[in-house]
Amino acid sequence: SSRSGTRAFTMEREGGIPFREKKRREKILLDIARTSRQDYQHQFIGQTLNVLIESTASARKSSGYSENYIPVLVNNTRDYHLDTVVPVRIESEAGDVLVGTVADIQS
């Protein structure tokens, strides 16, 4: 960070790190973050997570976040009200989100 008073600030004033090198390092860090997120999310496939429904596109599609703050697209067969927590069986990944179906609640 090149905030005033930091070593990076002094380096910037003295010519700093070349722009191309900054972009190269940024790409490395973004790739690591993406891979780490994918690895973390992948471990939940096949599991049931509690998901807070935050939006509904139709009676069959909703989205929200798990208790682990993972975005989840929910394929459901019933209407759920916003701000309702529902159990969702995670079936796959789609980009940065998990995809699942409302789990049957066994009594």
N, C-alpha and C positions, 0 to 999 in steps of 0.2 A: 504494500500500500504506500502510496506516495503522499501521505498526510504530513502536514507541517510538523517538524520536530522528529521525524522518524529517519532511520538510515536510508530507506527507500527514497525519501524526499531529497536527501543530500545526493544520492546517486542520480536522481533525475536531473538535478541541477548541473551535475558534472557529465552529462551525456547519457546517463542511465543505461538501461538494458534496451537493446535494439527492438523496434516494433515487431519484426518477424519472430524474434526469440520469445517475446511476450505471447504472441499468438500461438506459437508452437507449444509453449508450456500450458496455455489456457486449454488447448485442444486435448492435451494429455490428461489434465485434471477433469475436464468434462467427460471424457471417455471413461475414466475411472469411476466417476460419479454415476454415469449411466449403467455401467456394468454392475456396480455395487447395488443400485436400486433394483435392477432386473433380477439379480441373484436373490436378494431379500424377498421380493414379491413372489418369485417362482416357488419358494418353499411353502406357500400357502395353497397351491393348487391341490385339490382333493380334500381340503379342509373346509369346515364350516366356520364362518366369521360372522360376528354380529355387525350389522351395517346400519348406520343412521341414514335414513332416506332424506335427502336434501332437495331432490327435484324429481318430478315425474314428467316424462314426455308423453306417455299414454298409459293405458291400463296394463300394458305389457312391458313397458320400459321405465326404469327408474335409475337414479344414481345417488351415490352418497359415499361416506367414508367409513372404513372399519375402525375398530378400537385402536388399531395400529397406525391410523392416519393414512391408510392406503385408499386411493380412489377406486371405487367399485361400480361397474355397470351391472344392473340387476335385471335379469329377464324374469318377470313374474307373471303370474296368471291371474292375480287379484289386484285390486286397487289398495294401495297403502297410503295413508296420510303422511304428509311431510312431518318430519321430526319424530318418526316412528322407528324404533330399532327392530330389525328383522334378521333372523338367521339366514345366511346365504351360503350355499355350497359353491365354492370356487371351482370353476371348470377350466378356465384358460386365462391367458393374458392377451391384451390388445394394446400394443404400444406401452403407454405409461400406466395403464389401468388393469385391474383384474376384472374378469367377467364371471358371473355366476347366476344361479337360479335360487329363488327362495326355497329353503329346505323344508321338507315335511317335518312337522313337529310330532314326534312320537310320544304318546302318553303312557 
